[in-house]
Amino acid sequence: MLSVQIDSGAAHWQIFQREGAAASVALQGSFALHPICSGHVIHSACVLVRVVREQDNTAVVPWTKAAAAASDTPFCGGWHIQLSIPQGGLYRIETALDVCGDAPEVTRLFGGAMRHHLGVGDLFVIAGQSNAAGFGADAAPDAPDLQVHLFRNCCQWDLATHPMNESTGADDALNAETGCCGTSPWLTFAKQLLPAAGCPIGLIQTAMGGQSIDRWDSRVCGDLLDNMLERIALAGGKVTGILWYQGCTDAVPGKAETYGEQLCFVMQAIRRAVGEVPIFSMQLNRYLRRDGDDAAWGTLREQQRLASKQLPGVFLIPTTDLSLSDYIHNSSSANVLLGLRAAEFCKAVLYGGQTCFAPDLQSAVMEKDVVTLTFSHCGEGLVVTESALAAKAFVVEDERGENISILALFDGDASAGRLHLYLAKCPAGHGVISFASGCNPAASCVFDHKTRIPPLSFFRNVIISPL
């Protein structure tokens, strides 16, 4: 029989969100004398709590007396305590009952309940649909790390391992996955952050495959947003950032056109609830089935791009250079690469890492039959691996929607973030230009010189003709 029980406040494998260099952790439970004490005169009994570093068993919070709740029964009842635990881990929380009685055998510390493998660090929420949940079906090396933990669909903390959206014991969970999920980008993401963050990383899984943004939009449905906020509350109520990958279900005519407004509404709702945390959003990859609508996929990616410009603290990450394991889901190797890429964005935003953002179209200007494209966020310029193939990733249309042939792509100014497209003719009226925009866009062959990240997809941006 344990003399002290922990009823709430900490679970095995839990990661507490740090605030500054520590987390404030409130514990409560119950205590009672051990049967050994029966028949002895007991002078005093109080609950003690401490925090021990598991790596070397040193106490980072020494034995501290908990407050006892009022009770009609002597030396029995409830207790509570508020601890300030420094960032780091892994830790063990220990409890004991310090008893003083009329004999040596009852004047000692009686052992109480413990919580193992805890950490104080940064929490990230995984949200969106199947590529957020993770459906990589092939093999890729992505081993667990003791410093990365996961709040699973069953609402239990655990060591983070694939598949992260499996739903054992979560039959009534709103985001319980119905499909056979696989690998996701987020284990690699978290492992890559560890050195820069200098603390453990916790992941909170709230994604679900196949779901429209309507399920995060409270004006339409919003049940998955409610579910996300509930799980954040269960995991401690505070987070460092949001990992958002959603939109495939909405890449259809009639939905894609309004996606940007819905996305802004949802992201603002999340921030009203959890604070002005950064949101790392993934621009859609490709779709290989014939029923896809090229204009809808191009429109939705453009809506994602414009939303990231409109909302401060939203950072858009391209994915169209990543391989698939089926018609729509990123492969395991692609998930590893995306995890590394997302971590570099996150380090730049949160941990003072080197600037790492995707090249983005700044302007498209036509002189005679040449369109000059200027890209931002490419400090060391662009690199074009094959000009003829790169040209196929761009589409130029006139105001009637007629495609204008691109004869050549000149990359002589790529080091300055500029590319030149030579057209077969000048487009009638106001021409527009797209890049990596359809369901299954051509390989871009254009990358940031330093990071090897491709430019963000864009769709039907107006080409400016100087006066």
N, C-alpha and C positions, 0 to 999 in steps of 0.2 A: 504493500500500500504506500503510495506517494503522499507525503504530508502536504504538498502544495500542488495545485492544478492551475494551468494557464487556460482560461476560458476564451479570451479574445485578445487581439492586438498583434499577434505574430504567428506565422505559419512556417513550417519547414520550407526551405528554398526561397522564401520571400525576399524580394528586393524592395527596400524603402527608398522613395524619392528623396534625394538630398536637397536641402535648402541651405545654401552656403556650403559649409564643409561638414554638415552633420544632418541627421534626421531626428525629429522628435517623435518618439514611439510611446504610445500609451498602452499599457498592459493591465489586465485585470484578471482575477481568478478567485479561487477559494482555497481555504486551508483548514486542516484539522489535525489534532494530535495523533501520532502513530499509536497503535494498540500497545506497543511496548510501554507507553507512558501510563497505562491503566494501573491503578493502585498506588501511584506515586503522587506526591504533592508537587504541583507545578507552580513555579513562581512567576514565570513569564514565557511568552512565545510570540515571536514576530517573524514575518516573512521577509527574506532577503532576496535580492535579485542582482545578478551581475552579467556582464557580457564578456566573452572570451574569444580571442582570435584562434580559429581552428588550426591555422598553420603551425603555431608554436605554443598554443595553450597559455598565452599571456592574457591577463585581464585588461581590457581597454576601458571598461567601466567596472570599478571595484564593487564588492558587496555593498548594496544600498538598501536601506530599510524602506519597505513599502508601507503605505498607509492602510490601516485596517478599517473595514466598514463596521458600523455599530451592529452588535449581535447580542442576543439574549443568552447565548451559550458561551461560557468562558473558553478562550483559546480555540475558537472555531468560528468560521464565517468567511467574509469576502475580503479581498485586498485589491489595491490598485496602485500604480506607479507611473510616472512619466520619466522616460529616460532620454538623454541626448546621446545618440550613438554616432561616432565619427564616420565619415565616408570611408568606404573600404569593405573588407571582408575577405574571406567568408568568416562569419561569426557564429557563436553558439550562445544562446540565452539560457542561463541556469537559474533555478530557484531553489531555495532551501528554507526550512523552518528552524530558526534559532531558538532552542528551548533551554530554559534553566529550571532544574528541579532539585529534588532532595537526594538524588543519587547520581553517580557518574554516568550510568548508562542512559539517563534522560537529560543530561546536561551536555548538549552537543548540537551540531547541525544535522538535521534530518533532510535527506535528499528529496527534491521536488521535481516537477516536470521540466523538460528542456525543449528548446526549439533549435534545430540544426540547420546549417548551411545558409545562413542569412547574410544579406549584404546591404550596404547603403550606397546608392549610386544614382543612375539615371534611368527613367522609364520611358519607353516609346510604345505608342499604340499602333497596331497593325489594323488597317481598315480598308474596305473596298470589296472587290469580288474575287474571282478565282485566281488571278495572278497575284493577288495579295495573299490569299489563303495558301497558295502554292500547290501547283499540279505538275511540277516537273516529274516526268515519268522514267527518266533514264538515270544512269549512275554518274556521280561526280563527287570528289572528295570534299566533305564538309562535316568534320567531326565535331561533337559537342565540346564545350569548354566550361569548366566549373564556375567561371565568372559570368556566364550568360544564362539567365533563368527565364522561364516562360509561365505566364498565367494562362492556363489552358482553358478550353471550352467548358470543362467540368468545374471551373471556378476554383481550381487548386493550383498552387505554385509548384513548379517542377524544374528539373534541369531541362534546358532548351534543347530539343532534338527534333529532327524531322520524323513524321509530318507534323507541322505545328498546328494544323487545323483539324487534327483527328478529334473525334468527339466521344471517346470512351467515357461513360458515366455522365454524359451531358444530353440525355434524351430530351429533356425539356428546355434546353438552351435555345434561344431564338436563332442564334447563328450556327447551330449544330450542322455540320457538313453532311450532305447526303451522298456525295460522290466519293470516290477513292482518291483522296488527296495525296500529294507527294512532297517534293522539295519546294522551298520558297527562298527568296533572297535574304531573309532577315537574320538567319543564324550567322552567315558570313558578314552581313552588315554589322551586327553587334560585336563579333570577334574583332573586326577591323577597327572598331571604335575604341576598344579597351585601352591601348597605350595612350591615346590622346585624351580620353576621358579620365583616366587614372582611377577608375572605380568600376565596380560591377555594373552590368547592364541588364535591365529587366524588360521583357517584351510582353505586351498585353494583346492577346489575339481577339479581334472582334470582326474579322472579315468573313464573308460567305460567298461562295461561288454563284454566278448567274444572276445577281441581283441588280436591279435598276437603281439609279440614284434617287428615285421616288421613295425608296425605303429609308433614305437618310434625310429626306426633305419633309419636315413636319407639316407643311402645307398640303402634302399629298398623302403621306403615310407616316414616315419617320420612325417606324418601330426599330429599325437597326441603329438609328442614332440614339434612341432611348436605351437600347441594349448596350451600345458602346459606353455611354455615360454611366450606366449602372455598373459595368465591369471596371471602369476607371475608379469609381467609388469603392468597389469591393477590394481593389488593389491598393487603396490608400488615398485616392482622391487627387493626386498631383502627378503630372507627367512633364517630361522635357520636350517631347515632340510627337508629331503624327506622321505615320508612313501611309500614304494614300495611293491606291492603285485601283482605279475603277473607271468604267465607261463603255466597255465592249457591248453590254446589253443595250445601251442607249445610242449606239452608232447606227441608227436607222432613220429614214426620212420621217419628219414630224417630231422627232425627239432630239436629234443632234443639234438642231437650230436653237433650242432653248437650254441646252445643257450648261452653257457657261453661266447663265443667270442662276440656275439651280445650284451649280457647284459653288458659286460665291456665297449664296444663301447658306448652304450647308457648312462651309468652312467658317463663316462668321458665327453660325450657331455653335459650332464646336468651341470656338474661342471664347464666346460669351460664357460657356460652361466651365472651361478648364484654364482660361487665361490666354494671353497673346503668345502662344507657343509657335515655333516654326512648323510649317507643314511641308513635307517633302513628297511631291506628287509625281507619279510616273506618267509620261505621255504614252498613249497606246502604241503597242507593237502592231503586228500584222494579223490578218485573218485570211485563211487560204480557201475557204469554201466559196462556191460560185454564187451563193445567194447574197453575198455581201454587196453593199451599195458604196461605190467608190466616193461619191460626193458626200455621203453621210459620214464615212470614216474621216475624210479630209476635213469636213466641217467640225466634227467633234474634237479632233486634235487641235484645230485652230481655236476652238472655244477654250480648250485647256490652256493653250498658250496665252490667249488674251486675259484669262482669269488670273494667271500667275503674274501678269503685268499690272493688273488692277489691284490686287491684294498684296500689300507689303507682307513680307515674311513667308510667302509661298514660293517654293523653288521647284521648277519643273525639270524633270530628268528624262532625256530621250531613251527609247528602247528599240527603235526600228532596226538596229544593227544586230539584234540578239536572235539566236536560233530558237526554234520551236521544237517541242516534243510531240505535237499533234497539229491540228489545224488552227489553234489559237493560244495554247499555253506555252509559256517559256520553258525551255529545257532546263535540266539541272545545271548544266555548265553555264547556260545563260543566266540562271538565277545567281550563281556564284559571282559572275561578272557584274550583274546589276547590284548585288549586295556591296561589292567593292566600290562601285561607282557612287551609289547612294551614300556610303560612308564618307567618301571624299567630300561630297556636298555638305554633309552634316558636320564634318570636322571644320570646314571652312566657315560655317555659320556659327557653330557653338563652341569650338575648342581652339580657335586661333590658328587653324590650319591654312595651308596655302589656298588662295582663291581657286575655286573649281566650280565653274558654271558652264552650261551648254552654250555653244555659239548660237546666236539668235539673229534673225533678219532685222537689220536696222533700216535699210532703205533699198529700193529697187528703182533705178533711174535709167531711162532710155535716151540714147543719142544716136540718131539715124537708125541703124538696125542692130545696135548693140545694147544689151541690158547689163548694167553694172550693179552687182549685188554687194552690199556692204554689211558685214556681220559684226555684232557686238560680242563681248565676252570671249574674245580670242586674242589675248594679250601677245602671244608669240605667233599669231597668225594661223592660217589654215594650211592643211596639206591635202593634196588631191592625189590619190593613189593611181587613178586611171581616168584621164580626162574624158574619153569617149563614153565610158560607163557612167561616170559622174553626171554627164549631160542628160542621161536618160532618167535621172531622178527628178529633173525639173520639167514642169509643164507650163507653157505660155499659151494663153488664150486671148482672143480679141473680145470685144464687148458683146459679140453675138454668140460666144462660146466656141468659136472655131479654133482648133489647135494650130499653133504656129510652129513649124519645124525649127528645131535648134540644130544649127549646122556644126557648131563647135563650142567647146568651153575652153577659155584661156585662163590659166591660173598663174600668170606671171606676177600678179599682185597679191597672191594668196598670203604671202607673209605679212601683208598689211590688212588682212581680213577682207579682201575684195576678190570677187570672181566676175568674169565677163562672159556673157552668153551671146554668141553670134547667131542671129535669126535669119531665116530664109526671106522674111519680109517684115516690115513694120506692121504691128497689129492695127486693125481698124478701130478707131475710137480709143477708149481707155483700155489698155491691155492689163491682164492680171497674170500673176505668176504663183505657182505652187511648188512645193518640194516635199518628197517622201509622203505623199498625201493620200493615196488610194488604199484600198483594202490590203493589197500586197505590193507595196511600193518597191521600185528597183533599188538595189543596193546603192547607197549614197556615194561611196568612195571619197567622201569629203569628211575630214575630221579636224578637230583642234590639234594643232601641231604638238602641244605638250601632253595633253590628257588623252588624246585619241578618242574623244567623245564627239559623235556626229552632231551637226546642227539640229535644233528643234524643227520638227515638221511644221510647215505653214501652208495655208490654203487660200488661193485666190486673193492674194495681196495686190493692191493696185500698183501698177508701174507708173512712176512719175515721169512726165516728159517736160524737160526744162523749157521755159519760154524762149 
